[in-house]
Amino acid sequence: MVDNFSILLTHGLLLIAAWRLMHRDDLDKEAPPEPDHEPASFVKPSSPAGLRRDA
């Protein structure tokens, strides 16, 4: 009897916590991320066609 009560109590509390979290308004609003200042790449950008240096 005690085992069933403890399982019911803990699952009920988890259900209430999940229900309250799902109905919060601030979870649906998020500020957009800032754009990257530099590209996220290991390759250096190539030089423009007019500024080529031929050795």
PDB file with SEQRES, HELIX, SHEET and CRYST1 records, atoms N, CA, C and O in Angstrom:
SEQRES   1 A   55  MET VAL ASP ASN PHE SER ILE LEU LEU THR HIS GLY LEU          
SEQRES   2 A   55  LEU LEU ILE ALA ALA TRP ARG LEU MET HIS ARG ASP ASP          
SEQRES   3 A   55  LEU ASP LYS GLU ALA PRO PRO GLU PRO ASP HIS GLU PRO          
SEQRES   4 A   55  ALA SER PHE VAL LYS PRO SER SER PRO ALA GLY LEU ARG          
SEQRES   5 A   55  ARG ASP ALA                                                  
HELIX    1 AA1 VAL A    2  MET A   22  1                                  21    
HELIX    2 AA2 ASP A   25  LEU A   27  5                                   3    
HELIX    3 AA3 ALA A   49  LEU A   51  5                                   3    
CRYST1    1.000    1.000    1.000  90.00  90.00  90.00 P 1           1          
ATOM      1  N   MET A   1       0.827  -1.197   0.000  1.00  0.00           N  
ATOM      2  CA  MET A   1       0.000   0.000   0.000  1.00  0.00           C  
ATOM      3  C   MET A   1       0.872   1.262   0.000  1.00  0.00           C  
ATOM      4  O   MET A   1       0.572   2.225  -0.705  1.00  0.00           O  
ATOM      5  N   VAL A   2       1.941   1.253   0.785  1.00  0.00           N  
ATOM      6  CA  VAL A   2       2.814   2.419   0.872  1.00  0.00           C  
ATOM      7  C   VAL A   2       3.549   2.613  -0.447  1.00  0.00           C  
ATOM      8  O   VAL A   2       3.748   3.748  -0.880  1.00  0.00           O  
ATOM      9  N   ASP A   3       3.958   1.515  -1.096  1.00  0.00           N  
ATOM     10  CA  ASP A   3       4.659   1.621  -2.369  1.00  0.00           C  
ATOM     11  C   ASP A   3       3.774   2.268  -3.431  1.00  0.00           C  
ATOM     12  O   ASP A   3       4.238   3.130  -4.178  1.00  0.00           O  
ATOM     13  N   ASN A   4       2.528   1.868  -3.506  1.00  0.00           N  
ATOM     14  CA  ASN A   4       1.617   2.447  -4.487  1.00  0.00           C  
ATOM     15  C   ASN A   4       1.378   3.927  -4.202  1.00  0.00           C  
ATOM     16  O   ASN A   4       1.296   4.737  -5.125  1.00  0.00           O  
ATOM     17  N   PHE A   5       1.269   4.274  -2.935  1.00  0.00           N  
ATOM     18  CA  PHE A   5       1.058   5.678  -2.575  1.00  0.00           C  
ATOM     19  C   PHE A   5       2.263   6.532  -2.957  1.00  0.00           C  
ATOM     20  O   PHE A   5       2.095   7.627  -3.494  1.00  0.00           O  
ATOM     21  N   SER A   6       3.475   6.048  -2.689  1.00  0.00           N  
ATOM     22  CA  SER A   6       4.670   6.834  -2.998  1.00  0.00           C  
ATOM     23  C   SER A   6       4.840   6.983  -4.509  1.00  0.00           C  
ATOM     24  O   SER A   6       5.238   8.051  -4.974  1.00  0.00           O  
ATOM     25  N   ILE A   7       4.550   5.947  -5.278  1.00  0.00           N  
ATOM     26  CA  ILE A   7       4.637   6.048  -6.732  1.00  0.00           C  
ATOM     27  C   ILE A   7       3.595   7.021  -7.261  1.00  0.00           C  
ATOM     28  O   ILE A   7       3.901   7.841  -8.127  1.00  0.00           O  
ATOM     29  N   LEU A   8       2.383   6.943  -6.760  1.00  0.00           N  
ATOM     30  CA  LEU A   8       1.322   7.844  -7.184  1.00  0.00           C  
ATOM     31  C   LEU A   8       1.656   9.295  -6.804  1.00  0.00           C  
ATOM     32  O   LEU A   8       1.428  10.208  -7.598  1.00  0.00           O  
ATOM     33  N   LEU A   9       2.183   9.507  -5.619  1.00  0.00           N  
ATOM     34  CA  LEU A   9       2.518  10.849  -5.168  1.00  0.00           C  
ATOM     35  C   LEU A   9       3.627  11.465  -6.029  1.00  0.00           C  
ATOM     36  O   LEU A   9       3.493  12.602  -6.480  1.00  0.00           O  
ATOM     37  N   THR A  10       4.713  10.730  -6.259  1.00  0.00           N  
ATOM     38  CA  THR A  10       5.818  11.289  -7.034  1.00  0.00           C  
ATOM     39  C   THR A  10       5.424  11.528  -8.486  1.00  0.00           C  
ATOM     40  O   THR A  10       5.793  12.552  -9.060  1.00  0.00           O  
ATOM     41  N   HIS A  11       4.687  10.611  -9.087  1.00  0.00           N  
ATOM     42  CA  HIS A  11       4.257  10.809 -10.469  1.00  0.00           C  
ATOM     43  C   HIS A  11       3.244  11.945 -10.577  1.00  0.00           C  
ATOM     44  O   HIS A  11       3.232  12.675 -11.568  1.00  0.00           O  
ATOM     45  N   GLY A  12       2.413  12.093  -9.584  1.00  0.00           N  
ATOM     46  CA  GLY A  12       1.462  13.202  -9.578  1.00  0.00           C  
ATOM     47  C   GLY A  12       2.171  14.547  -9.484  1.00  0.00           C  
ATOM     48  O   GLY A  12       1.807  15.499 -10.174  1.00  0.00           O  
ATOM     49  N   LEU A  13       3.184  14.618  -8.627  1.00  0.00           N  
ATOM     50  CA  LEU A  13       3.943  15.865  -8.509  1.00  0.00           C  
ATOM     51  C   LEU A  13       4.707  16.183  -9.790  1.00  0.00           C  
ATOM     52  O   LEU A  13       4.787  17.346 -10.186  1.00  0.00           O  
ATOM     53  N   LEU A  14       5.267  15.169 -10.442  1.00  0.00           N  
ATOM     54  CA  LEU A  14       5.942  15.388 -11.719  1.00  0.00           C  
ATOM     55  C   LEU A  14       4.956  15.858 -12.785  1.00  0.00           C  
ATOM     56  O   LEU A  14       5.291  16.713 -13.604  1.00  0.00           O  
ATOM     57  N   LEU A  15       3.765  15.316 -12.780  1.00  0.00           N  
ATOM     58  CA  LEU A  15       2.737  15.729 -13.735  1.00  0.00           C  
ATOM     59  C   LEU A  15       2.328  17.176 -13.502  1.00  0.00           C  
ATOM     60  O   LEU A  15       2.156  17.928 -14.462  1.00  0.00           O  
ATOM     61  N   ILE A  16       2.170  17.578 -12.252  1.00  0.00           N  
ATOM     62  CA  ILE A  16       1.820  18.969 -11.940  1.00  0.00           C  
ATOM     63  C   ILE A  16       2.950  19.910 -12.362  1.00  0.00           C  
ATOM     64  O   ILE A  16       2.686  20.977 -12.916  1.00  0.00           O  
ATOM     65  N   ALA A  17       4.205  19.528 -12.107  1.00  0.00           N  
ATOM     66  CA  ALA A  17       5.339  20.371 -12.493  1.00  0.00           C  
ATOM     67  C   ALA A  17       5.412  20.519 -14.013  1.00  0.00           C  
ATOM     68  O   ALA A  17       5.644  21.619 -14.515  1.00  0.00           O  
ATOM     69  N   ALA A  18       5.218  19.432 -14.743  1.00  0.00           N  
ATOM     70  CA  ALA A  18       5.250  19.500 -16.206  1.00  0.00           C  
ATOM     71  C   ALA A  18       4.100  20.353 -16.730  1.00  0.00           C  
ATOM     72  O   ALA A  18       4.284  21.138 -17.660  1.00  0.00           O  
ATOM     73  N   TRP A  19       2.931  20.206 -16.147  1.00  0.00           N  
ATOM     74  CA  TRP A  19       1.764  20.994 -16.563  1.00  0.00           C  
ATOM     75  C   TRP A  19       2.005  22.494 -16.364  1.00  0.00           C  
ATOM     76  O   TRP A  19       1.675  23.302 -17.232  1.00  0.00           O  
ATOM     77  N   ARG A  20       2.577  22.853 -15.223  1.00  0.00           N  
ATOM     78  CA  ARG A  20       2.843  24.270 -14.951  1.00  0.00           C  
ATOM     79  C   ARG A  20       3.933  24.819 -15.860  1.00  0.00           C  
ATOM     80  O   ARG A  20       3.858  25.975 -16.276  1.00  0.00           O  
ATOM     81  N   LEU A  21       4.947  24.014 -16.178  1.00  0.00           N  
ATOM     82  CA  LEU A  21       6.011  24.475 -17.074  1.00  0.00           C  
ATOM     83  C   LEU A  21       5.498  24.674 -18.494  1.00  0.00           C  
ATOM     84  O   LEU A  21       5.905  25.622 -19.166  1.00  0.00           O  
ATOM     85  N   MET A  22       4.615  23.801 -18.960  1.00  0.00           N  
ATOM     86  CA  MET A  22       4.112  23.912 -20.330  1.00  0.00           C  
ATOM     87  C   MET A  22       3.231  25.137 -20.524  1.00  0.00           C  
ATOM     88  O   MET A  22       3.114  25.632 -21.645  1.00  0.00           O  
ATOM     89  N   HIS A  23       2.622  25.627 -19.485  1.00  0.00           N  
ATOM     90  CA  HIS A  23       1.688  26.743 -19.619  1.00  0.00           C  
ATOM     91  C   HIS A  23       2.285  28.090 -19.218  1.00  0.00           C  
ATOM     92  O   HIS A  23       1.550  29.047 -18.973  1.00  0.00           O  
ATOM     93  N   ARG A  24       3.612  28.168 -19.151  1.00  0.00           N  
ATOM     94  CA  ARG A  24       4.260  29.456 -18.864  1.00  0.00           C  
ATOM     95  C   ARG A  24       4.389  30.243 -20.148  1.00  0.00           C  
ATOM     96  O   ARG A  24       4.786  29.697 -21.177  1.00  0.00           O  
ATOM     97  N   ASP A  25       4.055  31.532 -20.098  1.00  0.00           N  
ATOM     98  CA  ASP A  25       4.125  32.378 -21.286  1.00  0.00           C  
ATOM     99  C   ASP A  25       5.554  32.761 -21.647  1.00  0.00           C  
ATOM    100  O   ASP A  25       5.862  32.944 -22.824  1.00  0.00           O  
ATOM    101  N   ASP A  26       6.426  32.885 -20.660  1.00  0.00           N  
ATOM    102  CA  ASP A  26       7.783  33.341 -20.961  1.00  0.00           C  
ATOM    103  C   ASP A  26       8.636  32.273 -21.646  1.00  0.00           C  
ATOM    104  O   ASP A  26       9.725  32.586 -22.128  1.00  0.00           O  
ATOM    105  N   LEU A  27       8.181  31.042 -21.700  1.00  0.00           N  
ATOM    106  CA  LEU A  27       8.948  30.014 -22.384  1.00  0.00           C  
ATOM    107  C   LEU A  27       8.758  30.074 -23.898  1.00  0.00           C  
ATOM    108  O   LEU A  27       9.553  29.496 -24.639  1.00  0.00           O  
ATOM    109  N   ASP A  28       7.729  30.757 -24.363  1.00  0.00           N  
ATOM    110  CA  ASP A  28       7.470  30.843 -25.793  1.00  0.00           C  
ATOM    111  C   ASP A  28       8.131  32.049 -26.440  1.00  0.00           C  
ATOM    112  O   ASP A  28       8.153  32.141 -27.667  1.00  0.00           O  
ATOM    113  N   LYS A  29       8.666  32.966 -25.665  1.00  0.00           N  
ATOM    114  CA  LYS A  29       9.265  34.180 -26.207  1.00  0.00           C  
ATOM    115  C   LYS A  29      10.762  34.141 -25.971  1.00  0.00           C  
ATOM    116  O   LYS A  29      11.233  33.968 -24.847  1.00  0.00           O  
ATOM    117  N   GLU A  30      11.497  34.308 -27.065  1.00  0.00           N  
ATOM    118  CA  GLU A  30      12.944  34.254 -26.962  1.00  0.00           C  
ATOM    119  C   GLU A  30      13.538  35.283 -27.906  1.00  0.00           C  
ATOM    120  O   GLU A  30      13.093  35.421 -29.045  1.00  0.00           O  
ATOM    121  N   ALA A  31      14.528  35.992 -27.438  1.00  0.00           N  
ATOM    122  CA  ALA A  31      15.188  36.988 -28.277  1.00  0.00           C  
ATOM    123  C   ALA A  31      16.015  36.269 -29.342  1.00  0.00           C  
ATOM    124  O   ALA A  31      16.628  35.240 -29.056  1.00  0.00           O  
ATOM    125  N   PRO A  32      16.038  36.799 -30.570  1.00  0.00           N  
ATOM    126  CA  PRO A  32      16.838  36.149 -31.612  1.00  0.00           C  
ATOM    127  C   PRO A  32      18.326  36.283 -31.306  1.00  0.00           C  
ATOM    128  O   PRO A  32      18.744  37.258 -30.681  1.00  0.00           O  
ATOM    129  N   PRO A  33      19.121  35.319 -31.739  1.00  0.00           N  
ATOM    130  CA  PRO A  33      20.561  35.389 -31.467  1.00  0.00           C  
ATOM    131  C   PRO A  33      21.215  36.489 -32.285  1.00  0.00           C  
ATOM    132  O   PRO A  33      20.738  36.846 -33.363  1.00  0.00           O  
ATOM    133  N   GLU A  34      22.312  37.024 -31.762  1.00  0.00           N  
ATOM    134  CA  GLU A  34      23.051  38.052 -32.478  1.00  0.00           C  
ATOM    135  C   GLU A  34      23.799  37.407 -33.646  1.00  0.00           C  
ATOM    136  O   GLU A  34      24.295  36.287 -33.521  1.00  0.00           O  
ATOM    137  N   PRO A  35      23.881  38.107 -34.780  1.00  0.00           N  
ATOM    138  CA  PRO A  35      24.615  37.521 -35.913  1.00  0.00           C  
ATOM    139  C   PRO A  35      26.113  37.458 -35.620  1.00  0.00           C  
ATOM    140  O   PRO A  35      26.643  38.264 -34.855  1.00  0.00           O  
ATOM    141  N   ASP A  36      26.775  36.501 -36.232  1.00  0.00           N  
ATOM    142  CA  ASP A  36      28.217  36.352 -36.056  1.00  0.00           C  
ATOM    143  C   ASP A  36      28.944  37.496 -36.742  1.00  0.00           C  
ATOM    144  O   ASP A  36      28.564  37.919 -37.834  1.00  0.00           O  
ATOM    145  N   HIS A  37      29.995  37.995 -36.094  1.00  0.00           N  
ATOM    146  CA  HIS A  37      30.794  39.050 -36.692  1.00  0.00           C  
ATOM    147  C   HIS A  37      31.767  38.476 -37.720  1.00  0.00           C  
ATOM    148  O   HIS A  37      32.101  39.139 -38.702  1.00  0.00           O  
ATOM    149  N   GLU A  38      32.211  37.264 -37.496  1.00  0.00           N  
ATOM    150  CA  GLU A  38      33.117  36.597 -38.412  1.00  0.00           C  
ATOM    151  C   GLU A  38      32.506  35.257 -38.787  1.00  0.00           C  
ATOM    152  O   GLU A  38      31.784  34.660 -37.987  1.00  0.00           O  
ATOM    153  N   PRO A  39      32.784  34.781 -39.983  1.00  0.00           N  
ATOM    154  CA  PRO A  39      32.261  33.466 -40.351  1.00  0.00           C  
ATOM    155  C   PRO A  39      32.867  32.374 -39.475  1.00  0.00           C  
ATOM    156  O   PRO A  39      34.032  32.452 -39.084  1.00  0.00           O  
ATOM    157  N   ALA A  40      32.092  31.392 -39.183  1.00  0.00           N  
ATOM    158  CA  ALA A  40      32.552  30.292 -38.335  1.00  0.00           C  
ATOM    159  C   ALA A  40      33.196  29.225 -39.212  1.00  0.00           C  
ATOM    160  O   ALA A  40      32.630  28.148 -39.400  1.00  0.00           O  
ATOM    161  N   SER A  41      34.370  29.518 -39.744  1.00  0.00           N  
ATOM    162  CA  SER A  41      35.054  28.616 -40.655  1.00  0.00           C  
ATOM    163  C   SER A  41      36.551  28.700 -40.406  1.00  0.00           C  
ATOM    164  O   SER A  41      37.057  29.709 -39.916  1.00  0.00           O  
ATOM    165  N   PHE A  42      37.247  27.634 -40.748  1.00  0.00           N  
ATOM    166  CA  PHE A  42      38.691  27.623 -40.607  1.00  0.00           C  
ATOM    167  C   PHE A  42      39.387  28.087 -41.885  1.00  0.00           C  
ATOM    168  O   PHE A  42      40.598  28.308 -41.892  1.00  0.00           O  
ATOM    169  N   VAL A  43      38.624  28.233 -42.956  1.00  0.00           N  
ATOM    170  CA  VAL A  43      39.193  28.626 -44.240  1.00  0.00           C  
ATOM    171  C   VAL A  43      39.171  30.140 -44.349  1.00  0.00           C  
ATOM    172  O   VAL A  43      38.145  30.771 -44.096  1.00  0.00           O  
ATOM    173  N   LYS A  44      40.316  30.731 -44.730  1.00  0.00           N  
ATOM    174  CA  LYS A  44      40.365  32.172 -44.909  1.00  0.00           C  
ATOM    175  C   LYS A  44      39.620  32.545 -46.183  1.00  0.00           C  
ATOM    176  O   LYS A  44      39.682  31.812 -47.169  1.00  0.00           O  
ATOM    177  N   PRO A  45      38.923  33.663 -46.176  1.00  0.00           N  
ATOM    178  CA  PRO A  45      38.223  34.067 -47.397  1.00  0.00           C  
ATOM    179  C   PRO A  45      39.244  34.414 -48.480  1.00  0.00           C  
ATOM    180  O   PRO A  45      40.309  34.963 -48.197  1.00  0.00           O  
ATOM    181  N   SER A  46      38.901  34.088 -49.710  1.00  0.00           N  
ATOM    182  CA  SER A  46      39.814  34.375 -50.818  1.00  0.00           C  
ATOM    183  C   SER A  46      39.811  35.862 -51.126  1.00  0.00           C  
ATOM    184  O   SER A  46      38.841  36.566 -50.845  1.00  0.00           O  
ATOM    185  N   SER A  47      40.905  36.331 -51.706  1.00  0.00           N  
ATOM    186  CA  SER A  47      41.001  37.753 -52.035  1.00  0.00           C  
ATOM    187  C   SER A  47      40.137  38.040 -53.259  1.00  0.00           C  
ATOM    188  O   SER A  47      39.886  37.138 -54.058  1.00  0.00           O  
ATOM    189  N   PRO A  48      39.682  39.274 -53.416  1.00  0.00           N  
ATOM    190  CA  PRO A  48      38.884  39.627 -54.587  1.00  0.00           C  
ATOM    191  C   PRO A  48      39.683  39.426 -55.871  1.00  0.00           C  
ATOM    192  O   PRO A  48      40.914  39.433 -55.834  1.00  0.00           O  
ATOM    193  N   ALA A  49      39.012  39.248 -57.001  1.00  0.00           N  
ATOM    194  CA  ALA A  49      39.667  38.926 -58.266  1.00  0.00           C  
ATOM    195  C   ALA A  49      40.593  40.042 -58.729  1.00  0.00           C  
ATOM    196  O   ALA A  49      41.615  39.754 -59.352  1.00  0.00           O  
ATOM    197  N   GLY A  50      40.282  41.288 -58.453  1.00  0.00           N  
ATOM    198  CA  GLY A  50      41.104  42.408 -58.917  1.00  0.00           C  
ATOM    199  C   GLY A  50      42.375  42.598 -58.119  1.00  0.00           C  
ATOM    200  O   GLY A  50      43.262  43.320 -58.573  1.00  0.00           O  
ATOM    201  N   LEU A  51      42.509  41.988 -56.957  1.00  0.00           N  
ATOM    202  CA  LEU A  51      43.671  42.200 -56.093  1.00  0.00           C  
ATOM    203  C   LEU A  51      44.565  40.964 -56.015  1.00  0.00           C  
ATOM    204  O   LEU A  51      45.207  40.745 -54.988  1.00  0.00           O  
ATOM    205  N   ARG A  52      44.624  40.153 -57.071  1.00  0.00           N  
ATOM    206  CA  ARG A  52      45.458  38.955 -57.055  1.00  0.00           C  
ATOM    207  C   ARG A  52      46.926  39.319 -57.129  1.00  0.00           C  
ATOM    208  O   ARG A  52      47.325  40.227 -57.858  1.00  0.00           O  
ATOM    209  N   ARG A  53      47.709  38.605 -56.375  1.00  0.00           N  
ATOM    210  CA  ARG A  53      49.158  38.809 -56.420  1.00  0.00           C  
ATOM    211  C   ARG A  53      49.785  37.596 -57.087  1.00  0.00           C  
ATOM    212  O   ARG A  53      49.727  36.488 -56.553  1.00  0.00           O  
ATOM    213  N   ASP A  54      50.371  37.799 -58.230  1.00  0.00           N  
ATOM    214  CA  ASP A  54      51.067  36.710 -58.918  1.00  0.00           C  
ATOM    215  C   ASP A  54      52.565  36.830 -58.638  1.00  0.00           C  
ATOM    216  O   ASP A  54      53.142  37.904 -58.810  1.00  0.00           O  
ATOM    217  N   ALA A  55      53.182  35.761 -58.217  1.00  0.00           N  
ATOM    218  CA  ALA A  55      54.602  35.810 -57.901  1.00  0.00           C  
ATOM    219  C   ALA A  55      55.457  35.432 -59.061  1.00  0.00           C  
ATOM    220  O   ALA A  55      56.682  35.426 -58.949  1.00  0.00           O  
TER     221      ALA A  55                                                      
END                                                                             
